């Protein structure tokens, strides 16, 4: 059994994937650790390009490539990697992450300090060191009014339901944490199973954390470990969200799956009703006060996608 297995999902991002590996190579103990790169059917020459570069760097025996015949999403890709190597810990890392010196040792130290922590996440930050929000409360039907209203008074009224948690320089125990970079103890997978492949992308991390918490595991954010997250580089969805353009259908299918799974059909209806209440507020502000658009295009219809 390996001590740590790092799993990186590559989808048409060979340059990012190689950069991520380069920041890891000096931090891993190659007698104990391993890297698995799962290519989610990128097409083209991604695998050949990655393999050639890894060979030139002398890492061919330390990195395993798994070529998925289909792109079945983030959860499915990670599950392929998890099943490939038996390890005590698994580090799920986006291709657009870069590990600051000492990050791996710091995360493993935190795992030793918190033996009941099933998941440990680092401080995510921009290249200039500015921190990113990466710790959250569970999504609930009520929280939907906050995002669709986009209004300070609504956010204040429903503050306890707001999903993003404030930044902290101290270790914390969020309800869930970003899977852009997270260490998962093998015991968690043994207890609750792998990531839910019913999610193509998005909501799989909050789903997994809810299941882990229900099984008695805690989630710890350890800000002493610093990891750069080039947010949005491995997926174009962040840019789409910022520009309020129409989100892909898989986002709404994942949203629907999450609410149906944890709150039932009535809970999903309540979530949509909450969203519509918030949207009525933002729509009036846009029309009467000239405020900029708060929600993505077509979301009035897309929230009903299943």
ABEGO torsion letter per residue (X at the ends): XBABBBBBBBBGBAAAAAAAAAAAAAABBAAABBBBBBBBGAEEAAAAAAAAAAAAAGAAAABBBBBBABBAEAAAAAAAAAAABBBABBBBBBAABBBBBGAAAAAAAAAAABAABABBBBBBBBAAGBBBBABBBBBBAAAAAAAAAGBAAAAAAAAAABABBBBBABBBBBABBBAABBBBBAAAAAAAEBBBAABABEGAAAAAAAAAAAAGBBBBBBAABBBBBBBGAABAAAAAAAAGBBBBAAAAAAAAAAAAAAAEAAAAAAAAAAAAAAAAAAAAAAAAAGBBBABBBGAAAAAABX
